Amino acid sequence: MAGKRHAREVDRGLPPKQSAQSVAPTLATVVEIEAHVARCIGEPAFVWHELVSSLVHVDVHVVLPTENRPYFTLFTTGMSDRPMHVPDDVKHGKRLRYAELMLMLPSGWFDDPRSLEELRDERKYWPIRLLKTLARFPHACDTWLAFGHSVPNGNPPAPFVEGTKMCFALLVPPVRVPPEFYDLQLSDGRVVNIYGVVPLYPEELQLKVMRGTAALLERFDTQGVTELLDPFRDNTCGGEFDWRVVN
């Protein structure tokens, strides 16, 4: 499914640090998004709330693993509180102005996901940080994010955490969810697109830039790469980038 959607190719840098300010969440929107997730995936068990927010109030909600879905599902709220700056020439641009993000973590990622001590461990916290950073990014930089957009982890790109060489993030339609999960029409008429986040190796980013998102997603489909995070998965473009792949 993901490989068949049209992608607008864009690579973006992370935003400069923003000064903290008090930004409240839009509770009505949060309720609608939570209800949508509950219908499609399962009831959210709890929320990692932001104490101090800048630009938008980004919370990360957690659906616990079950027998049928043996992994944590994390999704944001707050990113869609403000419209993104989608260029006027983008086809169906008005439907792309609002978004939220999600990814999944293996069932053994946390011993106790409510433990503050565990969240202090960057090896466990970094996917949460990634969701929050990406959710705030378009508002910090007056830009937009959508399917096929990729964002480096800093400039120059640095690994997300010690022990992995992944240093880019790609937005894709999530595939471990029912089709109706992908977008949500709110009661006020806004359409919220929910994108899966997949960390990338540098070689995968190069393939995507040279050959397009569809070429990379073909490799993902072949090797089973989805929004379910595996920080130690095989590099779908090999350990060393081979220019013959993209030339």
Stockholm file with secondary structure:
# STOCKHOLM 1.0

chainA/1-247         MAGKRHAREVDRGLPPKQSAQSVAPTLATVVEIEAHVARCIGEPAFVWHELVSSLVHVDVHVVLPTENRPYFTLFTTGMSDRPMHVPDDVKHGKRLRYAELMLMLPSGWFDDPRSLEELRDERKYWPIRLLKTLARFPHACDTWLAFGHSVPNGNPPAPFVEGTKMCFALLVPPVRVPPEFYDLQLSDGRVVNIYGVVPLYPEELQLKVMRGTAALLERFDTQGVTELLDPFRDNTCGGEFDWRVVN
#=GR chainA/1-247 SS CGGGSCCCCEECCCCCCCCCBCCCCCHHHHHHHHHHHHHHTCCCCEEECCSSBSSSCCEEEEECCCSSSCEEEEEEESGGGSCCCCCTTSTTGGGGSEEEEEEEEETTSCSCTTCHHHHTCHHHHHHHHHHHHHHHHHHHTTCCCCTTEEEESTTTTCCSSTTCCCCEEEEECCSSSCGGGSEEECTTSCEEEEEEEEEECHHHHHHHHHHCHHHHHHHHHHHTCCSBCCTTCCCTTCSSCCGGGTC
#=GC SS_cons         CGGGSCCCCEECCCCCCCCCBCCCCCHHHHHHHHHHHHHHTCCCCEEECCSSBSSSCCEEEEECCCSSSCEEEEEEESGGGSCCCCCTTSTTGGGGSEEEEEEEEETTSCSCTTCHHHHTCHHHHHHHHHHHHHHHHHHHTTCCCCTTEEEESTTTTCCSSTTCCCCEEEEECCSSSCGGGSEEECTTSCEEEEEEEEEECHHHHHHHHHHCHHHHHHHHHHHTCCSBCCTTCCCTTCSSCCGGGTC
//
